[in-house]
Amino acid sequence: MTGHARGADTWAIVENGEVRATYPFNAVRLSLVWKAKLETEADSESLDLDQVMSIFGTDLRKRKVDFRVPGDALSDKTCIATLDSALRYGSRCG
């Protein structure tokens, strides 16, 4: 079973090539599970907020999205809305 964007504002749940159900985007909540190889702390490279925002900024500029990292990215509503809009519904980073 998979989910596919269908049109501008709908998800379709597809099984064996057949649409089983459709839902508006705002009625669907997706969870991302990211599996990774854990390294010892001495070998690890942690990302801080500045590095993460730099990665997002680089990606969004490639997509021609007007994005500037604000002083407080975690509470800036414009920043959050821009990231939400640019990175939602099956958009791909990179």
C-alpha positions as CSV (number, residue, x, y, z in Angstrom):
1,M,0.0,0.0,0.0
2,T,1.3,3.4,-0.9
3,G,0.3,7.1,-0.7
4,H,0.4,9.4,-3.8
5,A,-0.3,13.0,-4.2
6,R,-3.3,13.3,-6.5
7,G,-4.0,16.8,-7.8
8,A,-3.0,19.9,-5.8
9,D,-4.6,19.0,-2.5
10,T,-5.4,15.3,-2.2
11,W,-3.7,12.1,-1.2
12,A,-4.7,8.8,-2.7
13,I,-4.1,5.5,-0.9
14,V,-3.2,2.9,-3.6
15,E,-3.0,-0.9,-3.2
16,N,-2.1,-3.2,-6.1
17,G,-2.6,-0.3,-8.6
18,E,-6.1,0.4,-7.3
19,V,-7.1,3.6,-5.4
20,R,-8.6,2.5,-2.1
21,A,-9.3,5.9,-0.6
22,T,-8.6,9.6,-1.1
23,Y,-8.1,12.3,1.6
24,P,-7.5,16.0,1.6
25,F,-3.9,16.9,2.5
26,N,-5.0,18.5,5.7
27,A,-6.6,15.3,6.9
28,V,-3.4,13.2,6.6
29,R,-0.5,13.2,9.0
30,L,2.6,11.3,7.9
31,S,5.4,10.2,10.1
32,L,9.0,9.8,9.0
33,V,11.2,7.1,10.5
34,W,14.9,7.7,9.8
35,K,17.2,4.8,10.5
36,A,20.8,5.4,10.8
37,K,24.0,3.7,11.8
38,L,25.0,5.0,15.2
39,E,28.6,5.9,15.8
40,T,30.5,6.4,18.9
41,E,30.5,10.0,20.1
42,A,34.2,10.4,19.2
43,D,33.4,9.5,15.6
44,S,30.1,11.3,15.3
45,E,29.4,14.6,13.6
46,S,26.4,16.4,15.1
47,L,24.4,19.0,13.2
48,D,23.5,22.1,15.0
49,L,20.6,24.4,14.1
50,D,22.9,26.8,12.1
51,Q,24.1,23.8,9.9
52,V,20.5,22.5,9.4
53,M,19.2,25.9,8.4
54,S,22.2,26.3,6.0
55,I,21.3,23.0,4.4
56,F,17.6,24.1,4.0
57,G,18.7,27.5,2.7
58,T,20.9,25.9,0.0
59,D,18.2,23.5,-1.0
60,L,15.5,26.2,-1.2
61,R,17.7,28.6,-3.2
62,K,18.2,25.8,-5.8
63,R,14.4,25.6,-6.0
64,K,14.2,29.4,-6.4
65,V,12.4,29.8,-3.1
66,D,13.0,33.2,-1.4
67,F,14.3,32.1,2.0
68,R,16.4,33.9,4.6
69,V,17.4,32.4,7.9
70,P,16.0,34.5,10.7
71,G,17.6,35.2,14.0
72,D,15.3,32.7,15.8
73,A,14.3,30.1,13.2
74,L,12.5,27.9,15.7
75,S,9.9,30.5,16.5
76,D,9.8,32.7,13.3
77,K,6.4,32.1,11.8
78,T,7.4,33.2,8.3
79,C,10.4,30.8,8.4
80,I,8.3,27.9,9.6
81,A,5.6,28.6,7.0
82,T,8.1,28.8,4.2
83,L,9.8,25.5,5.2
84,D,6.4,23.9,5.6
85,S,5.1,25.1,2.2
86,A,8.3,24.3,0.3
87,L,9.0,20.9,1.8
88,R,5.6,19.3,2.1
89,Y,3.5,16.8,0.2
90,G,6.2,14.7,-1.4
91,S,8.7,17.5,-2.2
92,R,12.2,16.3,-2.3
93,C,15.2,18.0,-0.8
94,G,18.5,18.1,-2.8
